[in-house]
Amino acid sequence: MMKKYALLMGFGVALAGAGVVSRAADDEAEAAAAVKKVADMVGKKDWAALVKEGAPIAKKYDLLDVMSVFKKREGDKGGLGVGPKAGAITPDGIQAKIDSMVEDGVTTKDLAHAKDLARMADISAAVASIAAKAPNDEAKKTPKDTEQWEKFAKEMHDASRDFAKAVQGKDTNKVKAAATKLQGACTKCHEKYRD
């Protein structure tokens, strides 16, 4: 009887866990769709207008769900990847691609995908505009903390826009410098607000 009870309890926990994973994946997918809509506005709207578009998304979704777009697309990682076709650009994850360009340099092969890299930058800028108004549990909600948080988000947006411009110029050194600036904007915020 105890074995049967333990088995049923284990099965129930497994199902509950699967439900949590499913809900998390659903939240990430919904958040990703919202990020893409804001990304379509990047370059057409200024920072203040983008933040206004992003504010309702920031209230609706957890910031980690929004930032999941940066993960690799492969397997169960769930990120948006880089470009429309999975695996055509490697590594196939926004954060991984930025890191790769900083660490390994930018090649002419990378720049053959300039349009996809620019879209990657638009997605990054969109995330920044949503993050600007996202609640942050780790930050103490003082005016100074809020100001700092929003400043980090603006720096990420601006670095994303600079990266997109550099990609259009197709100069490998300038693209690497812009990727380094974008990576630095992300790292600065993560060092202060993420474990």
C-alpha positions as CSV (number, residue, x, y, z in Angstrom):
1,M,0.0,0.0,0.0
2,M,2.8,2.4,0.9
3,K,4.6,1.6,-2.3
4,K,1.5,2.3,-4.3
5,Y,0.9,5.6,-2.5
6,A,4.5,6.6,-3.0
7,L,4.2,5.7,-6.7
8,L,1.0,7.7,-7.1
9,M,2.6,10.7,-5.2
10,G,5.7,10.5,-7.4
11,F,3.5,10.4,-10.5
12,G,1.5,13.4,-9.2
13,V,4.7,15.4,-8.6
14,A,6.0,14.5,-12.0
15,L,2.7,15.7,-13.6
16,A,2.8,18.9,-11.6
17,G,6.4,19.5,-12.6
18,A,5.5,18.9,-16.2
19,G,2.7,21.5,-15.8
20,V,5.1,24.0,-14.4
21,V,7.5,23.4,-17.3
22,S,4.7,23.7,-19.8
23,R,3.4,26.9,-18.3
24,A,6.9,28.3,-18.2
25,A,7.4,27.4,-21.9
26,D,4.1,29.0,-22.7
27,D,5.0,32.2,-20.9
28,E,8.3,32.3,-22.7
29,A,6.6,31.8,-26.1
30,E,4.0,34.5,-25.4
31,A,6.7,36.9,-24.1
32,A,8.8,36.2,-27.2
33,A,5.9,37.1,-29.5
34,A,5.5,40.3,-27.6
35,V,9.2,41.1,-27.8
36,K,9.1,40.6,-31.6
37,K,6.2,43.1,-32.0
38,V,8.2,45.7,-30.1
39,A,11.3,44.8,-32.2
40,D,9.3,45.7,-35.3
41,M,9.0,49.3,-33.9
42,V,12.7,49.7,-33.2
43,G,14.2,52.4,-35.4
44,K,10.7,53.8,-36.1
45,K,10.0,55.0,-32.6
46,D,12.2,56.8,-30.1
47,W,13.3,55.4,-26.7
48,A,10.4,57.0,-24.8
49,A,7.8,55.6,-27.2
50,L,9.4,52.1,-27.1
51,V,9.3,52.1,-23.3
52,K,5.6,53.1,-23.5
53,E,5.0,50.1,-25.8
54,G,7.1,47.8,-23.5
55,A,5.5,48.8,-20.2
56,P,2.4,46.6,-20.4
57,I,4.6,43.7,-21.5
58,A,6.8,44.3,-18.5
59,K,3.8,44.1,-16.2
60,K,2.4,41.0,-17.8
61,Y,5.5,38.8,-18.0
62,D,8.3,37.9,-15.7
63,L,11.6,39.5,-16.9
64,L,13.2,36.1,-17.2
65,D,10.5,35.1,-19.7
66,V,11.2,38.2,-21.7
67,M,15.0,37.6,-21.6
68,S,14.5,34.0,-22.7
69,V,14.6,35.3,-26.3
70,F,18.4,35.5,-25.8
71,K,18.8,31.8,-25.2
72,K,19.9,29.4,-28.0
73,R,17.1,28.1,-30.2
74,E,18.2,24.5,-30.3
75,G,16.6,21.7,-28.3
76,D,14.5,22.8,-25.3
77,K,16.4,26.1,-24.7
78,G,13.6,28.0,-26.4
79,G,15.4,31.2,-27.6
80,L,14.6,33.0,-30.8
81,G,17.9,32.2,-32.4
82,V,19.6,34.3,-35.1
83,G,17.9,34.5,-38.5
84,P,14.7,32.8,-39.6
85,K,16.3,29.3,-40.3
86,A,17.5,27.3,-37.3
87,G,21.2,26.6,-37.4
88,A,22.0,28.7,-40.5
89,I,23.9,31.1,-38.3
90,T,26.0,29.8,-35.5
91,P,25.9,29.9,-32.6
92,D,22.1,30.1,-33.0
93,G,21.3,32.2,-30.0
94,I,21.4,36.0,-29.5
95,Q,23.5,36.0,-26.4
96,A,25.8,33.3,-27.7
97,K,26.3,35.1,-31.0
98,I,27.2,38.4,-29.3
99,D,29.6,36.6,-27.0
100,S,31.1,34.7,-30.0
101,M,31.7,37.9,-32.0
102,V,33.4,39.5,-28.9
103,E,35.6,36.5,-28.1
104,D,36.3,35.1,-31.6
105,G,36.0,38.2,-33.7
106,V,33.6,39.1,-36.5
107,T,34.1,37.4,-39.9
108,T,33.0,38.4,-43.4
109,K,30.7,35.3,-43.2
110,D,29.0,36.9,-40.2
111,L,28.5,40.0,-42.2
112,A,26.9,38.1,-45.1
113,H,24.0,37.8,-42.6
114,A,23.9,41.6,-41.9
115,K,20.1,41.7,-42.1
116,D,19.7,38.9,-39.5
117,L,22.3,40.4,-37.2
118,A,20.5,43.8,-37.4
119,R,17.2,42.0,-36.5
120,M,19.0,40.4,-33.5
121,A,20.0,43.9,-32.4
122,D,16.3,45.1,-32.8
123,I,15.2,42.3,-30.5
124,S,17.9,43.3,-28.0
125,A,16.7,46.9,-28.1
126,A,13.1,45.7,-27.7
127,V,14.1,43.7,-24.6
128,A,15.8,46.8,-23.2
129,S,12.6,48.9,-23.7
130,I,10.5,46.2,-21.9
131,A,13.1,45.8,-19.1
132,A,13.1,49.5,-18.4
133,K,9.7,49.2,-16.6
134,A,10.0,45.6,-15.4
135,P,9.8,45.0,-11.7
136,N,13.1,43.8,-10.3
137,D,12.8,41.8,-7.1
138,E,16.5,42.2,-6.3
139,A,16.5,46.0,-6.6
140,K,15.4,48.1,-3.6
141,K,12.7,50.3,-4.9
142,T,14.3,53.6,-4.1
143,P,14.3,56.4,-6.7
144,K,18.0,56.0,-7.1
145,D,17.7,52.2,-7.9
146,T,14.8,52.9,-10.3
147,E,16.9,55.5,-12.1
148,Q,19.9,53.2,-12.3
149,W,17.8,50.3,-13.6
150,E,16.3,52.5,-16.3
151,K,19.8,53.9,-17.2
152,F,21.1,50.4,-17.7
153,A,18.1,49.6,-19.9
154,K,18.7,52.7,-22.0
155,E,22.4,51.9,-22.4
156,M,21.4,48.4,-23.6
157,H,19.0,49.9,-26.1
158,D,21.6,52.4,-27.4
159,A,24.3,49.8,-27.7
160,S,21.9,47.6,-29.6
161,R,21.1,50.4,-32.0
162,D,24.9,51.1,-32.4
163,F,25.5,47.4,-33.2
164,A,22.7,47.5,-35.9
165,K,24.3,50.5,-37.5
166,A,27.8,49.0,-37.4
167,V,26.5,45.8,-39.1
168,Q,25.1,47.8,-41.9
169,G,28.5,49.4,-42.4
170,K,30.0,45.9,-42.8
171,D,33.3,46.7,-41.2
172,T,34.4,43.7,-39.1
173,N,36.4,45.7,-36.6
174,K,33.5,48.2,-36.0
175,V,31.0,45.4,-35.6
176,K,33.3,43.7,-33.0
177,A,33.6,47.0,-31.1
178,A,29.8,47.5,-31.2
179,A,29.3,43.9,-30.0
180,T,31.7,44.4,-27.2
181,K,29.8,47.6,-26.1
182,L,26.5,45.7,-26.2
183,Q,27.9,42.8,-24.2
184,G,29.3,45.3,-21.7
185,A,26.0,47.0,-21.3
186,C,24.4,43.6,-20.5
187,T,27.2,42.6,-18.2
188,K,27.1,45.8,-16.2
189,C,23.4,45.3,-15.4
190,H,23.8,41.6,-14.6
191,E,26.6,42.3,-12.2
192,K,24.4,44.6,-10.2
193,Y,21.0,42.9,-10.4
194,R,21.6,39.2,-11.1
195,D,23.1,36.4,-9.0
